[in-house]
């Protein structure tokens, strides 16, 4: 597969597994490896914003150093804020004060950057971009990262939204539909991984106002496993290059062990460098 200006970049989510993605993207920035089209979901969207704003190590600092300092993730945050993380800290104080986000460079970037959310009314994926409004850009990435059940619904343009990974965890087909037949996928799972859980019908008292969201949640595991199979098939066929962890994954969505997170970041950085040295 040839890497050129028509190649898309697809960023999976995965909570704290996303430190792998931040490592890969930091390597891309070191080698000035930039894509004209990027589509990202959940933690991938958070990392993707710092890639589009050309701020190496910003995502790493936010996800590792600041996690150690502020302990912003966990059940104690859920009891305090009704959310598994501290939303004010992550989506207000971080970008505007503590780890300043370069909005100007982000908005001037000529690349198309789409973030995936789930529309709670339709139960379908939305692919949203923002090129001038600071508040709306933060609202979109916040919605894209808002896990069902443990995070609050976020309104974007007056529409209730949740994590894009509910319906499109690895949005490679979105990239294909926008004209990018060849894509680089940064995955946060080992090859061969499948979710061994079982989908269950969501009872009507959960998200009672959003019946189509409940349907989407009832098929979430099966949809994700089908995407994993599709990515591996496309990889074997040569239409995608997948950068994924090679070591056995020992980081989950809520891991706070800084040593494990640092090791995963460094693996991502190493593999990102190898990719750039081979293809750029």
N, C-alpha and C positions, 0 to 999 in steps of 0.2 A: 504494500500500500504506500502511495506517495503522499507526503505531507505538503500541502500547498495552501494558498489563501482561501480555497473552498472547503478545507477540512474543518469540521466542527469540533467543539470541545464539550463534553458532557460530564457533569459533576454529580455523583451520587451523594446522598446524605449519610446519616448514620450516627448522629449525636457526636459523642467524643471520639468515635472512630474517624471523624472528619479531620483529626490532626494529621492523619496520613495524607489527605488531600492538600492540607496547607503546606506540608513538606514538599510535595510534588510541585505545587504552584510557585513556591519560593525558588525552586530550582529553575522552573520555566522563566521566572523573572530574571534570574542571574544570567541565563543564556539568551535573554530577550526573545523568548519563544512566545509569540502572541498569536491568538486566533481571532478571526474576524467575526465568528459567531460562537457564543458560549451559552449553554442552557444548564441551569443548576437547580437543585432542590434541597430544601432544608439546610443542614449543616454545609452542604455544598454551596448553597446560595450565600451563606455567611462568608465562607472562604473565598468564593468567587468575587464578592464585592471588593475585597482587598487586592485581588489580582487585577481587577479592572481599574482600580484606583492606583495601581502600580506602587503598592506599599509592602515590600518584602518584610516578612517576619511579624507584620502586624497581627495576622490571624494566629500565629504561634504564640505571641505574647498574650493575646486575649484568651486563648484556649488553655494555656498551661500556666504561665506566670501569674496571670490575674485570677485564675481559678484557685491557685494556692493562696494568693493574698486575700481574696474576698469570699472564697467558699460559696459561690453563687449558685451551686447546683445541688439538688438533693431533696429528700422528703421534708426537711426543715423549711426549705423555701416554699414548698407546696402548702404547708400549714400557715406560713406567714403571708404568702402572696396569692394563694390559690393557683399556683403554677409551679412546675418542677424546678424552674430557675427564677432568678430575680429579674423581671422584665424591665423595670426602670433602670437598673444598673446596666444591663446588656444593650438595651435599645435606646437609651438616652445618654446616660453619663459616660459610657464607654466611647461611643462615636463622637460625642460633642465635647468631652472634657478629658477623660482619663487616657484613652488610646485614640487620639483624634483621627477622624476619618477625612481623607482628602476628597471632599465632595466636588471641588472644581475639576480635578483631574478625572474623577469618575464620570462626570457629565460631559467632559470634552472628549472622552475616549470614543473613537469612531466605531468600535466594535458593537455589535448587537449583543446585549446581555439580557437573557430572559430568566426569570425566577418562577418556579412552579408552585402554585397554591392549589388547594382543593376548595371549590365553591360549595359551601354547605347547602345551598338551595338546590343546586343541580346534581351534586355528587360527582361532578366532572372536574378535570384539571383546567386551570387557567394558567396562561403563560404571559407574565406581565413584565413590562419594562418601564423605566422612568429615566428621563434625561434632563430634568430641570428642577423638580420639586423634592427638596430634602426630606420633608416629612413623609411624603408618599413613598419614596424609595425605602425608608426605614420601615414603614408599615408593611410593605410588600415582603421584605426579607423576614420581618417578624412573623407575618402570617405563614410564610413558607416553612418556618421552623417551629410552629406551634403544634405540638403533638396532641392527638386526640386524647380525651379523658383527663390528662394531667396538665393541660395548658388552656388558657382562655381563648375563646374565639376572637379573632381580630377582624375588624371591618376595614376593607379597602374599597374606596369609591362607594361606600354605603352598603357593600356586599359582605356578608359574613364568610370568613375564610379560615382554613386550617392548613396543616402541613401538606405540602404537595405530594409527599411520599405515600399518602393514603391511596392514591390512584395512579401515580406515575413516579416510582422511586428511581428509575434510571431512564430519563427521558430521551433516549436515543432516537425513537421514532419521531419525536417532535423535531429533532435535528434533521432527520431524513426528509420530513414533510416540508421543511423550509429550504430544501434544495441542497443539503449537505449529505451526499451519499456516502462519504467516507468520514469517519469520526474517531476521535481519541476519547476513550471513556476512562475516567478515574473512578474506580470502584473501591469500596471500603470493606469488601469481603474477599476471602480466599476463593480461588477457583474451585468449583465443586460444591460450595456451600449451598444448602437449601434450608429454609425455615421448616423445622419439623413440627411446628404447632398445627393446630386445626382451626379452620375458619368456623365461626359460629354466628348464628343469626343474632343481631343486636336487638334486645328487647325494646319495645316502644317507649318506655319511660326514660331511656337514654337518648339524648338529642331528640326529644319528642317533637320539636318544631321542624326537624330536618329529616324527613323520611328517606330522601334520596342519599343523604350522607350515611344513614344507617345501612343502606344497601351496599354502598361502597365499602364501608368498614367490614361488612359481612363477607367480603370476597378479597380482603386485603392480602392475606398470606398467599393464596393461590395466585393472585395477580403478580406478586413479587417473585415467586418462584418461577412463573412463566417468563418474566423478564430476565431473570438470571440465566435461564436456559437459552433464551433468545440471544443474549449477549455472547455467551460461549459459542453458540452456533455461528454468529456473525464474525466472531474472532477467528474461528477455524476457517471460515470462508474468505477472510481477508478484508472485510469491509469495515472492521473496527480494529483499533489497537487498544487493548485494555491494560492500563497500569493499575495493578492491584497488589496488596500485601503478599509477600512470598512466605514470610514466617507465619507460623500458626497464630491466628488472631487471639490475643489475650486482653483486648480492650473492648468493652461493651458501650452501650449508649450513654451510661451514667458513670463510667469509670472516672475516679478522681486521683488515682495513683500517679503522681508526677513522673516517676521513673518509667512506668509503662507508657505514658503518653509521650514522653521525650523519645523513647526508643522507637515508637511508631512514627513520630514526626521524622526522625532521622532516616528511617527506612524509606519513607516517602521521598525525602530529599535526595537520597542516593539513587533511587529508581528514576526520579525525575531527571537527574543529571545524566544517567545512562541513556534515557530516551533522547535527550537533547543532543548528546554526543553522537548518537546513531543516526538521527533523522534530520538534524538542523544543519 
